[in-house]
Amino acid sequence: MNKDDAPLPLAPPPEAVLEAAVYVDDLDEAEAFYGALLGLERIARVGNRHVFYRLGPTVLLVFNPAETEKPSTNPNLPVPPHGAKGPGHVCLAATALALHAWRDRLEAAGVPIEADFHWPNGARSIYFRDPAGNSVELSEPRLWE
């Protein structure tokens, strides 16, 4: 990646994922899903551009790509344009006991479960779709241990 082959300065690797994003066309549907159904704590919503949710020390950003692809007009928030098309993926942590309750809640809400299985290390994951078609996974945190 270094054009002149000079050694790059050292820098420590990032410590954690601070935020993750999914892209949706309808923020009202997204709020009904992530806020009302999943019970995530809403931090803020800005019109038809985005809605943000807190999950412990991390944040789930739900963006409307039709809005985030536009350049920022606020010089105090010079976030570069971004967006994605097509289904994305996000994995949210849940305990083994909570996964049973989540499966029941999702099915009662008419949300189809696409997959429910145990990984080779024994961690369980359930997969379903948000209204925009993003793949949402609930998994035991030990999945990556």
C-alpha positions as CSV (number, residue, x, y, z in Angstrom):
1,M,0.0,0.0,0.0
2,N,3.0,2.3,0.5
3,K,3.8,3.9,-2.9
4,D,7.5,4.5,-2.3
5,D,8.3,1.3,-0.4
6,A,9.5,3.3,2.6
7,P,8.7,1.7,5.9
8,L,5.4,2.7,7.4
9,P,5.2,4.3,10.8
10,L,4.1,1.9,13.5
11,A,0.6,2.2,14.9
12,P,-1.3,-0.1,17.3
13,P,-4.3,-2.0,15.8
14,P,-7.8,-0.8,16.6
15,E,-9.1,-2.0,19.9
16,A,-12.7,-2.9,19.0
17,V,-15.6,-2.2,16.7
18,L,-17.1,1.0,18.0
19,E,-20.0,1.1,15.6
20,A,-21.5,-0.9,12.8
21,A,-23.9,0.2,10.1
22,V,-26.8,-1.3,8.0
23,Y,-28.5,0.6,5.2
24,V,-32.3,0.8,4.8
25,D,-34.7,2.6,2.5
26,D,-37.4,3.1,5.1
27,L,-36.4,4.5,8.5
28,D,-39.9,4.2,9.9
29,E,-39.9,0.4,9.2
30,A,-36.3,0.2,10.6
31,E,-37.4,2.0,13.8
32,A,-40.4,-0.4,14.2
33,F,-38.0,-3.3,13.8
34,Y,-34.8,-2.3,15.7
35,G,-36.5,0.0,18.3
36,A,-39.9,-1.6,18.9
37,L,-39.3,-5.3,18.1
38,L,-35.7,-5.7,19.1
39,G,-35.9,-3.1,21.9
40,L,-32.7,-1.3,21.1
41,E,-32.2,2.1,22.9
42,R,-32.5,4.9,20.3
43,I,-29.8,7.6,20.6
44,A,-31.0,9.9,17.8
45,R,-32.9,10.1,14.6
46,V,-32.2,12.8,12.0
47,G,-35.1,13.0,9.5
48,N,-34.9,10.5,6.8
49,R,-31.1,10.2,7.0
50,H,-30.4,8.0,9.9
51,V,-31.4,6.5,13.3
52,F,-28.7,5.4,15.8
53,Y,-29.1,2.8,18.6
54,R,-26.9,2.0,21.6
55,L,-26.0,-1.6,22.4
56,G,-23.8,-1.5,25.5
57,P,-20.5,0.1,24.6
58,T,-21.2,0.0,20.8
59,V,-23.6,1.7,18.4
60,L,-25.7,0.4,15.5
61,L,-26.1,3.0,12.8
62,V,-29.1,2.6,10.5
63,F,-28.6,4.8,7.5
64,N,-30.7,5.6,4.4
65,P,-28.2,5.4,1.6
66,A,-30.2,7.8,-0.6
67,E,-29.3,10.5,2.1
68,T,-25.8,9.4,3.2
69,E,-24.5,9.3,-0.4
70,K,-25.0,13.1,-0.5
71,P,-22.0,15.2,0.5
72,S,-22.2,16.9,3.9
73,T,-23.3,20.5,4.0
74,N,-22.3,21.0,7.6
75,P,-18.6,22.1,7.9
76,N,-18.6,21.0,11.5
77,L,-19.5,17.4,10.5
78,P,-17.4,16.7,7.4
79,V,-18.4,13.0,7.2
80,P,-17.6,11.7,3.7
81,P,-20.5,10.4,1.6
82,H,-21.2,6.7,2.0
83,G,-23.8,4.1,1.4
84,A,-24.4,0.5,0.4
85,K,-26.9,-1.3,-1.8
86,G,-28.2,-4.8,-1.2
87,P,-28.5,-6.8,2.0
88,G,-25.8,-6.4,4.6
89,H,-25.2,-8.3,7.8
90,V,-25.0,-7.4,11.5
91,C,-24.5,-9.8,14.5
92,L,-25.9,-8.9,17.9
93,A,-24.9,-10.6,21.1
94,A,-27.4,-12.5,23.2
95,T,-27.1,-15.2,25.9
96,A,-28.1,-18.8,25.3
97,L,-31.2,-18.3,27.5
98,A,-32.2,-15.1,25.7
99,L,-31.9,-16.8,22.3
100,H,-34.9,-19.0,23.2
101,A,-36.9,-16.0,24.1
102,W,-35.8,-14.1,21.0
103,R,-36.9,-17.0,18.7
104,D,-40.3,-17.0,20.3
105,R,-40.7,-13.2,20.1
106,L,-39.6,-13.1,16.5
107,E,-41.8,-15.9,15.4
108,A,-44.8,-14.3,17.3
109,A,-44.1,-11.1,15.4
110,G,-44.2,-13.0,12.1
111,V,-40.4,-12.7,11.4
112,P,-39.2,-15.9,9.8
113,I,-36.1,-17.5,11.2
114,E,-33.8,-18.4,8.4
115,A,-31.3,-20.4,10.4
116,D,-30.9,-21.6,14.0
117,F,-27.8,-23.7,14.6
118,H,-24.8,-24.4,16.8
119,W,-21.4,-23.5,15.5
120,P,-18.5,-26.1,15.9
121,N,-17.5,-24.4,19.2
122,G,-21.1,-24.9,20.5
123,A,-22.2,-21.3,20.3
124,R,-25.7,-20.8,18.9
125,S,-26.8,-18.3,16.3
126,I,-30.2,-17.5,14.9
127,Y,-30.6,-15.5,11.6
128,F,-33.5,-13.5,10.3
129,R,-34.0,-10.4,8.1
130,D,-34.9,-6.8,8.9
131,P,-37.6,-5.2,6.7
132,A,-34.9,-3.9,4.3
133,G,-33.5,-7.5,3.8
134,N,-30.4,-7.1,5.9
135,S,-29.3,-10.4,7.6
136,V,-29.5,-10.0,11.3
137,E,-27.9,-12.6,13.5
138,L,-28.3,-13.0,17.3
139,S,-25.5,-15.1,18.7
140,E,-23.8,-16.1,21.9
141,P,-20.7,-13.9,22.4
142,R,-18.6,-17.1,22.8
143,L,-19.0,-17.5,19.0
144,W,-15.6,-15.9,18.6
145,E,-13.8,-17.4,21.5
